[in-house]
Amino acid sequence: MTMKYLKDYVDGTFRLKSFPNSNVIRYNYNQGILIVEGSYAEIFANKIDANIKANIALGGELSGKTKIRWN
């Protein structure tokens, strides 16, 4: 069995090489990831696709603090 790795990423001086243990989030009827109103999150290095309504859904007062990278 071979594992697939994401490409190398460079973000300023912070370097991430690979994400061998990333989450796989797919085939959900609603949202893959839902950030409810008044919340925020850091969503890094996930495999998110094929969700019916939205892969990532967020909104509300603090949603501007959410960081989403390398998904």
C-alpha positions as CSV (number, residue, x, y, z in Angstrom):
1,M,0.0,0.0,0.0
2,T,1.4,3.4,-0.9
3,M,0.5,6.6,0.9
4,K,-0.2,9.8,-1.1
5,Y,1.4,12.9,0.3
6,L,0.5,16.5,-0.5
7,K,3.1,18.7,-2.2
8,D,5.5,20.7,-0.2
9,Y,4.1,24.1,0.8
10,V,5.9,27.3,1.6
11,D,4.2,30.0,3.6
12,G,6.6,32.8,4.5
13,T,9.3,31.2,6.7
14,F,6.9,28.4,7.9
15,R,7.5,25.3,5.8
16,L,5.2,22.2,5.9
17,K,6.5,19.1,4.0
18,S,3.6,16.6,4.0
19,F,0.5,15.6,5.8
20,P,0.4,11.8,6.0
21,N,-2.4,11.7,8.6
22,S,-4.8,14.3,7.1
23,N,-8.6,13.9,7.7
24,V,-10.7,12.7,4.8
25,I,-14.1,14.5,4.8
26,R,-16.4,13.6,2.0
27,Y,-19.9,12.4,1.0
28,N,-21.8,14.3,3.7
29,Y,-25.3,15.3,2.9
30,N,-24.9,18.7,4.5
31,Q,-21.6,20.5,5.3
32,G,-18.3,18.7,5.5
33,I,-17.1,21.2,8.2
34,L,-19.6,23.6,9.8
35,I,-18.3,26.5,11.9
36,V,-21.4,27.8,13.9
37,E,-22.1,31.4,14.6
38,G,-19.8,33.0,17.2
39,S,-17.0,30.4,16.6
40,Y,-13.8,30.3,14.6
41,A,-11.4,27.5,13.7
42,E,-8.0,26.6,12.2
43,I,-8.7,24.1,9.4
44,F,-5.3,22.9,8.0
45,A,-4.4,20.0,5.7
46,N,-7.6,18.0,5.2
47,K,-8.9,16.2,2.1
48,I,-12.4,17.8,1.8
49,D,-14.6,17.1,-1.3
50,A,-17.9,15.7,-2.6
51,N,-20.0,17.1,0.2
52,I,-23.5,17.9,-1.0
53,K,-24.2,21.4,0.3
54,A,-20.8,22.8,1.2
55,N,-17.3,21.5,1.9
56,I,-16.6,24.2,4.5
57,A,-19.5,26.5,5.7
58,L,-19.0,29.4,8.2
59,G,-20.6,32.7,9.1
60,G,-21.3,34.9,11.9
61,E,-19.5,37.4,14.1
62,L,-16.2,35.7,14.7
63,S,-15.8,33.8,11.4
64,G,-13.3,36.4,10.2
65,K,-10.7,34.8,12.6
66,T,-11.0,31.4,10.8
67,K,-7.8,30.2,9.1
68,I,-8.2,27.7,6.2
69,R,-5.1,26.4,4.4
70,W,-3.9,23.5,2.4
71,N,-7.2,21.7,2.0
